[in-house]
Amino acid sequence: MNELTHFWTQGDAVTRTTAVLLLLMSIGAWVLIFWKGWLLRRVHSDIARGVAAFWAAPDLPAAAQQLALFDRERVLVPLLAAATAVPGAATLQAQGQPASQLTRRLRDALHAVLAQLQWGQVLLASIGSTAPFIGLFGTVWGIYHALAGIAAAGTMTIERVSGPVGEALIMTAAGLAVAIPAVLAYNIFGQRAAACEAELEGFAHDLRELQCGSGTDERVGD
């Protein structure tokens, strides 16, 4: 702690700005990690229970009510709404084939839901890829600042160099400490979101078959 305090007091504006930036990136990454972990757990549970309750219902109105009860994060209800929507008679959308209209509505709803699940992934990837370089920049600048101060003092000994240089290397460790959790979370959440995507796409296909009254090989997500 004393070394960090000394590093902060001896650092210039660039060093302090870099340290604050890494701190903000770390806070943002951990807030996003906890939030997305909580969200994806709820979504996975909602899909499993909601789809089972939907298909166990005796009719479509009852199935819609069951789905709304279990779908806390609103990832299944938009698909059902798209499947049962009726386009206006005076629109270009209504002039297409009914199966094509249904596929388009389900595809748009599926894309909106997936965008909700994938929110924050870009931020985690950006933090994981840039934090090590920001930490390295802080280290290089801190070493330069320390050596410039030692040179100005007129004395250059190993004892006077090792302390400031060692303190500057903390920035590299800080950059790695910020980046590693972000990269791990990005990979884990990407895998979980992909699993939810597969379940949602399967549900969308089942809704299309239910509405069309026959199976189809066309992919809703394409």
C-alpha positions in Angstrom: 0.0 0.0 0.0 2.9 2.4 0.8 4.4 1.7 -2.6 1.1 2.5 -4.3 0.7 5.7 -2.3 4.3 6.7 -3.2 3.7 5.9 -6.8 0.6 8.0 -6.9 2.1 11.0 -5.2 5.3 10.8 -7.3 3.4 10.3 -10.6 2.5 13.0 -13.0 -0.9 13.7 -14.7 -0.3 11.0 -17.4 0.5 8.3 -14.9 -2.5 9.2 -12.7 -4.9 9.4 -15.6 -3.7 5.9 -16.8 -4.2 4.5 -13.3 -7.7 6.0 -13.0 -8.6 4.7 -16.5 -7.6 1.2 -15.5 -9.6 1.5 -12.3 -12.7 2.6 -14.2 -12.2 -0.2 -16.7 -11.9 -2.7 -13.9 -15.1 -1.5 -12.2 -17.0 -1.5 -15.4 -15.9 -5.0 -16.3 -16.8 -6.4 -12.9 -20.2 -4.7 -12.9 -20.9 -6.1 -16.3 -19.6 -9.6 -15.3 -22.0 -9.8 -12.3 -24.9 -8.4 -14.3 -24.5 -10.6 -17.3 -23.9 -13.7 -15.2 -27.2 -13.0 -13.3 -29.1 -12.2 -16.6 -27.9 -15.3 -18.5 -28.8 -17.6 -15.5 -32.3 -16.2 -15.5 -32.7 -16.4 -19.2 -31.6 -20.0 -19.3 -34.0 -20.9 -16.5 -36.8 -18.9 -18.2 -36.4 -20.7 -21.5 -36.4 -24.2 -19.9 -39.5 -23.6 -17.8 -41.3 -21.3 -20.2 -41.0 -23.6 -23.2 -42.1 -26.6 -21.2 -45.1 -24.8 -19.8 -46.0 -23.4 -23.2 -46.2 -26.8 -24.9 -48.0 -28.3 -21.9 -50.9 -25.8 -22.2 -54.2 -27.0 -23.8 -54.5 -24.1 -26.2 -52.7 -21.0 -27.5 -54.3 -18.4 -25.1 -53.4 -20.6 -22.1 -50.0 -21.2 -23.5 -49.4 -17.5 -23.9 -50.4 -16.9 -20.3 -48.0 -19.6 -19.1 -45.2 -18.2 -21.2 -45.7 -14.7 -19.7 -45.5 -16.1 -16.2 -42.1 -17.7 -16.7 -40.5 -15.3 -19.1 -39.1 -12.8 -16.7 -36.5 -11.4 -19.1 -38.9 -11.2 -22.1 -37.0 -13.4 -24.5 -39.8 -15.8 -25.4 -42.9 -13.6 -25.4 -41.6 -11.4 -28.3 -41.3 -14.6 -30.5 -44.8 -15.6 -29.7 -46.1 -12.1 -30.4 -44.3 -12.2 -33.8 -45.8 -15.6 -34.6 -49.3 -14.5 -33.8 -49.2 -10.9 -35.2 -51.4 -10.0 -38.2 -50.0 -7.4 -40.6 -52.1 -4.5 -41.8 -54.0 -5.2 -45.0 -52.8 -2.1 -46.7 -49.0 -2.7 -46.1 -46.4 -4.2 -48.4 -45.7 -6.8 -45.8 -49.2 -8.2 -46.2 -48.7 -8.8 -49.9 -46.1 -11.6 -49.3 -46.8 -15.2 -48.8 -48.1 -15.9 -45.3 -45.2 -18.3 -44.6 -42.7 -15.7 -45.7 -44.4 -13.0 -43.6 -44.2 -15.3 -40.5 -40.5 -16.1 -41.1 -39.7 -12.5 -41.4 -41.5 -11.5 -38.2 -39.9 -14.3 -36.3 -36.4 -13.5 -37.7 -36.7 -9.8 -36.7 -38.0 -10.7 -33.2 -35.2 -13.3 -32.8 -32.5 -10.8 -33.8 -33.9 -8.3 -31.2 -33.8 -10.8 -28.4 -30.3 -12.0 -29.3 -29.1 -8.3 -29.3 -30.4 -8.1 -25.8 -28.5 -11.2 -24.7 -25.3 -10.1 -26.4 -25.3 -6.6 -24.9 -22.0 -5.8 -23.2 -20.0 -8.4 -25.0 -18.2 -5.7 -27.1 -17.3 -3.8 -23.9 -15.8 -6.9 -22.3 -13.8 -7.7 -25.5 -12.6 -4.1 -25.7 -11.5 -4.0 -22.1 -9.8 -7.4 -22.4 -7.9 -6.4 -25.5 -6.9 -2.9 -24.5 -6.2 -3.0 -20.8 -2.8 -4.8 -21.1 -1.6 -2.1 -23.6 -2.8 0.7 -21.4 -1.0 -0.8 -18.4 2.1 -1.2 -20.5 1.9 2.4 -21.6 1.6 3.4 -17.9 4.7 1.4 -17.1 6.8 2.9 -19.9 5.7 6.4 -19.0 6.3 5.8 -15.3 9.8 4.5 -16.0 10.5 7.5 -18.2 9.2 9.9 -15.6 11.2 8.2 -12.8 14.5 8.2 -14.9 14.0 11.8 -15.8 13.6 12.7 -12.1 16.7 10.7 -11.2 18.7 12.3 -14.0 17.6 15.8 -12.9 18.8 15.0 -9.4 22.2 14.2 -10.7 22.7 10.8 -9.1 22.2 7.4 -10.8 22.5 4.4 -8.6 20.8 1.0 -8.6 19.0 1.8 -5.4 17.6 5.0 -6.8 16.6 3.3 -10.1 15.1 0.0 -8.8 12.5 1.7 -6.6 10.8 3.9 -9.2 11.1 1.3 -11.9 9.5 -1.4 -9.7 6.7 0.9 -8.9 6.1 1.7 -12.6 5.9 -2.0 -13.3 2.7 -2.1 -11.1 0.9 -0.6 -14.1 1.6 -3.7 -16.2 0.3 -6.0 -13.5 -2.8 -3.7 -13.1 -3.5 -3.9 -16.9 -3.3 -7.7 -16.8 -5.5 -7.9 -13.7 -8.1 -5.9 -15.5 -7.9 -7.8 -18.8 -7.8 -11.4 -17.6 -11.3 -11.4 -15.9 -12.8 -9.6 -18.9 -11.4 -12.1 -21.4 -12.6 -15.1 -19.4 -16.0 -13.6 -18.9 -16.3 -12.8 -22.6 -15.6 -16.4 -23.5 -17.9 -17.9 -20.9 -20.8 -15.5 -21.6 -20.4 -16.1 -25.3 -20.8 -19.8 -24.8 -23.9 -19.4 -22.6 -25.5 -16.9 -25.0 -24.9 -19.3 -27.9 -26.7 -22.0 -25.9 -29.6 -19.7 -25.3 -29.6 -18.7 -28.9 -29.9 -22.3 -30.0 -32.9 -22.8 -27.7 -34.6 -19.6 -28.9 -34.1 -20.5 -32.5 -35.6 -23.9 -31.9 -38.6 -22.4 -30.2 -39.0 -20.0 -33.1 -39.0 -22.9 -35.6 -41.6 -24.7 -33.5 -43.8 -21.6 -33.5 -43.5 -21.3 -37.2 -44.5 -25.0 -37.7 -47.4 -24.5 -35.3 -48.7 -21.5 -37.2 -48.1 -22.9 -40.7 -49.4 -26.3 -39.8 -46.5 -28.1 -41.5 -42.7 -28.6 -41.0 -40.1 -26.6 -42.8 -36.4 -26.7 -43.3 -36.0 -22.9 -43.6 -33.8 -21.3 -40.9 -35.5 -18.5 -39.1 -32.1 -17.0 -38.1 -30.8 -16.8 -41.6 
